Amino acid sequence: MAHWQQVFVHRPGFCIVNCQTCEYAVVPAQVERHVKDHHPFTTKEQRAAITQSIQTLSSVAQHHEAVMYPSGDEPPIASLPVFHDGL
């Protein structure tokens, strides 16, 4: 398993990577900052490797406008929480 897969999950159907711990979707340009701010156990070298690996993935939105959102009739993603209050 690549080191980035210990922190992120690639969801190509939605064009995102999401942090397994924080449950945030993160665009590649923000990966290094996210890891630095939210995962202080990672070294500078690990952050660089994670960032580089994610930037090479296909089917990842480079900007939030390119994220593919699920239709209303799709089931929730099992590993993410469901908020019924619309937030």
Secondary structure by P-SEA (a helix, b strand, c coil): cccccccccccccccccccccccccccccaaaaaaaaccccccaaaaaaaaaaaaaccccccccccbbbbcccccccccbbbbcccc
